[in-house]
Amino acid sequence: MRYFATLVVFATLFVSTLAHAAPWTPPPLRGHVVDEAGALTDAQALQLDRKLDRARRETGFAIVVYVLPRLPEGRTIEDVGYEAGNAWGVGSKSGDDGVILLASLGERKLRIETGKGVGGALTDLQSSRINREVIGPLMKQGRTYEAMNRGVDAILQELVANTEGGASEAGRDPRSSRTGQGAQPATTADLLQLGVAGLVLLGVIVLAIVSPTFRSLLFYLLLFGRGGGGGGGGGGGGGGGSGYGGGGGSFGGGGSSDDY
C-alpha cells in the first residue's frame, strides 16, 4: 500500500510538471504592437506602431508593446516576456537592443523586458519606476492606450539619455536621416544631380518664353496630367503598419514586473 501511495504521488508530480511545461507559442509578430486583448482601437494600434517604427529607425532601439487578456496557463509574466522576446527576436542581432512592454489585463500585471544588450541604458530599477509611476496609474483608470503610449515615451527617454550618442548604432536604420549628429553633407553626386535638374528646368523656361508651340504643348501636358491623376489619391491617406518582424535580438530575463 505504501508503494502504491508513493507511485500516486510521483505520478501527480509528473503530470503537474507536464502541465506547467505545456507548450506555448507567442502570436506572430507583424508590427511593434501585439494586442491580443483587443484593448486598443485599430487607429490607436496603428499610431503606436508607426511611432515605435520611427523611433527604431532613429535610435536603433526596437520596442514592442504586447497586451494580453490573460497569461497563458502555467506561465508567469516573466516567462511570457522572455519567451516572446526570443521567439520574435526583438532588437538587432548584433546589439540585442530590444525592449518589450507587456500588460496582462486579467492578472493586472506589467512588465518591461529588456534585451541582453540594453544594459545600463534601461536598468531594472528604472523599468520598475516607469511601471509604477507612469504606466500603472493610467492602467488603473482603464486608459490602456495612454498607458502604453506614455510608457514607451518614458522608456525611449531613458534609452536615449543613457546611451552614448543617444542611439544604439547596431540597430539604427542607416537610411534614417536623423542620426543625432546633424544633417549629412551633400556628396558630389548629389550636387551633380541638382545641377542637371537646374539646367533642365532653365531650358524648359527658356523654350516656354521663345516658342509659342512649346508653350501650348506644355499647357496641354499640364492640363491632362492633372486631370488624369486626380482620381488616384483617395485611398493612400492612411497607409499600413510597419510590418516589423524582429531583427534577431535575444533576451536573458532582464527587466522588471509590477502589479497595478
C-alpha atoms as one frame of an Amber mdcrd trajectory, in Angstrom:
protein
   0.000   0.000   0.000   2.904   2.311   0.840   4.455   1.754  -2.603   1.129
   2.444  -4.291   0.773   5.750  -2.415   4.331   6.724  -3.380   3.575   5.897
  -7.008   0.464   8.077  -6.924   2.461  10.992  -5.500   5.144  10.708  -8.189
   2.505  10.399 -10.916   0.769  13.528  -9.635   4.031  15.474  -9.590   4.871
  14.259 -13.094   1.504  15.322 -14.507   1.768  18.672 -12.720   5.200  19.252
 -14.230   3.923  18.414 -17.695   1.014  20.801 -17.265   3.346  23.583 -16.182
   5.626  22.959 -19.141   2.776  22.823 -21.653   3.975  24.329 -24.911   3.031
  27.922 -25.599   3.764  29.764 -28.807   3.662  33.560 -28.975   1.470  35.022
 -31.725   3.168  36.120 -34.954   4.953  39.466 -34.795   3.754  41.708 -37.633
   4.480  45.104 -36.158   5.507  46.890 -32.992   2.102  46.327 -31.348   0.586
  42.941 -30.454  -2.847  43.432 -28.885  -4.360  40.044 -28.118  -6.750  41.622
 -25.618  -8.368  43.981 -28.114  -7.700  46.830 -25.695  -6.651  49.272 -28.430
  -8.615  50.533 -31.396  -7.156  49.918 -34.853  -6.279  53.601 -35.117  -4.531
  53.592 -31.738  -2.544  50.453 -32.552  -1.510  51.881 -35.926  -0.470  55.203
 -34.430   1.602  53.488 -31.757   3.160  51.120 -34.295   4.232  53.972 -36.557
   5.662  55.884 -33.625   7.729  52.894 -32.488   8.877  52.123 -36.022  10.108
  55.691 -36.430  11.855  55.502 -33.053  13.564  52.245 -34.042  14.913  53.750
 -37.259  16.164  56.858 -35.494  17.502  55.454 -32.208  18.208  51.809 -33.059
  16.174  50.519 -30.103  13.254  48.251 -31.013  10.264  48.360 -28.653   7.259
  46.048 -28.916   4.032  46.580 -26.954   2.291  43.305 -26.028  -1.172  43.394
 -24.402  -2.687  40.069 -23.268  -6.160  39.320 -21.909  -4.661  36.768 -19.507
  -1.358  34.978 -19.040  -1.052  31.571 -20.733  -1.680  28.657 -18.376   1.421
  27.744 -16.412   3.291  30.908 -17.431   4.310  33.932 -15.397   4.617  37.343
 -16.992   8.403  36.901 -16.765   8.107  33.666 -18.765   5.990  35.371 -21.401
   8.370  38.307 -21.781  11.432  36.092 -22.058   9.873  33.551 -24.429   8.147
  36.101 -26.655  11.260  38.263 -26.875  13.451  35.383 -28.004  10.804  33.924
 -30.325  10.270  37.264 -32.041  13.910  38.358 -31.987  13.056  41.912 -30.959
  16.070  44.164 -31.453  19.108  43.706 -33.662  21.155  40.520 -33.703  24.415
  42.402 -33.212  23.110  44.690 -30.464  20.368  42.724 -28.622  18.812  46.160
 -28.138  15.139  45.226 -27.904  12.545  46.019 -25.241   9.066  44.556 -24.711
   6.391  46.371 -22.737   3.848  43.792 -21.536   0.479  44.212 -19.865  -1.674
  41.275 -18.758  -5.142  42.657 -18.063  -6.582  39.626 -16.273  -3.857  39.497
 -13.630  -3.297  43.282 -13.692   0.428  42.835 -14.198   3.012  44.879 -16.068
   6.499  44.003 -17.226   9.288  45.717 -19.107  11.511  43.011 -20.617  14.956
  44.202 -21.714  17.298  42.657 -24.261  20.759  41.455 -23.314  22.430  44.458
 -24.909  20.272  47.148 -23.328  22.423  47.001 -20.191  22.709  50.200 -18.197
  20.660  52.196 -20.697  17.481  50.905 -19.015  18.085  49.304 -15.634  15.634
  47.116 -13.730  15.189  49.952 -11.227  14.325  52.432 -13.969  11.926  49.923
 -15.530  10.154  49.450 -12.203   9.816  53.204 -11.745   8.242  53.553 -15.202
   5.804  50.740 -14.420   4.788  52.199 -11.068   4.808  55.930 -11.808   3.914
  56.217 -15.496   2.064  53.140 -16.740   0.376  51.736 -13.632  -1.705  54.793
 -12.653  -3.172  55.037 -16.168  -3.884  51.305 -16.329  -5.818  51.567 -13.056
  -8.095  54.058 -14.815  -8.573  51.754 -17.806  -6.649  54.107 -20.114  -4.624
  51.400 -21.839  -3.592  53.357 -24.913  -2.373  56.340 -22.912  -0.538  53.994
 -20.549   1.281  52.254 -23.402   1.949  55.498 -25.265   3.402  57.334 -22.278
   5.193  54.197 -21.179   7.138  53.877 -24.415   7.930  57.605 -24.266   9.463
  57.107 -20.818  11.363  54.016 -21.983  12.763  55.823 -25.026  13.757  58.794
 -22.900  15.858  56.565 -20.631  17.376  54.618 -23.533  18.441  57.722 -25.435
  19.629  59.647 -22.367  21.783  56.775 -21.116  23.341  55.715 -24.426  26.440
  57.331 -25.871  25.407  59.328 -28.917  21.741  58.870 -27.985  21.287  55.825
 -30.208  22.121  52.144 -30.499  24.366  52.080 -33.561  23.906  48.331 -34.005
  20.169  48.578 -34.549  19.759  52.004 -36.128  18.492  52.093 -39.699  21.282
  53.611 -41.820  18.621  55.158 -44.071  17.395  57.364 -41.255  18.409  60.958
 -41.758  18.070  61.882 -38.083  21.186  60.425 -36.517  21.563  62.920 -33.712
  24.758  64.222 -35.354  23.152  66.748 -37.712  22.489  66.585 -41.430  24.955
  64.694 -43.597  26.946  66.863 -46.049  25.915  66.728 -49.693  28.049  64.438
 -51.838  29.464  65.238 -55.278  26.783  63.038 -56.865  24.055  64.988 -55.055
  25.455  68.301 -56.290  25.747  66.959 -59.844  22.115  65.807 -59.831  20.983
  69.217 -58.579  22.999  70.933 -61.316  21.498  68.782 -64.082  17.976  69.326
 -62.747  18.583  73.083 -62.669  19.800  73.128 -66.285  16.762  71.139 -67.461
  14.392  73.492 -65.638  16.169  76.526 -67.105  15.868  75.040 -70.625  12.126
  74.461 -70.194  11.627  78.051 -69.026  13.590  79.480 -71.983  11.659  77.353
 -74.513   8.346  78.375 -72.970   9.331  82.036 -73.407  10.616  81.921 -77.014
   8.372  79.218 -78.547   4.557  79.593 -78.664   4.250  75.993 -79.917   6.199
  74.650 -76.941   4.106  76.847 -74.632   0.893  75.309 -75.993   2.294  71.793
 -75.713   3.368  72.430 -72.127  -0.082  73.803 -71.287  -1.854  70.686 -72.596
   0.598  68.380 -70.834  -0.045  70.109 -67.525  -3.803  70.175 -68.093  -4.192
  66.493 -68.961  -1.562  65.424 -66.449  -3.553  66.973 -63.624  -6.853  65.614
 -64.874  -5.646  62.056 -65.307  -4.001  61.821 -61.909  -6.803  63.324 -59.876
  -8.688  60.112 -59.185  -5.807  58.132 -57.747  -5.268  59.931 -54.480  -8.238
  58.714 -52.485  -7.041  55.527 -50.792  -3.489  56.345 -49.804  -4.091  58.601
 -46.840  -4.000  56.051 -44.053  -1.210  53.723 -45.089  -0.402  50.474 -43.336
   1.540  49.296 -40.331   5.277  48.830 -40.123   5.218  45.055 -40.573   8.159
  44.790 -38.170   9.052  41.140 -37.635  12.089  41.303 -35.373  15.775  41.618
 -36.090  17.364  38.633 -34.365  17.757  40.128 -30.889  17.906  37.942 -27.776
  16.752  38.261 -24.171  18.231  36.979 -20.936  15.487  37.683 -18.417  16.328
  41.274 -17.506  13.634  43.789 -16.654  11.019  44.496 -14.020   7.499  43.228
 -13.224   4.906  45.156 -11.225   1.216  44.962 -10.346  -1.196  47.804 -10.950
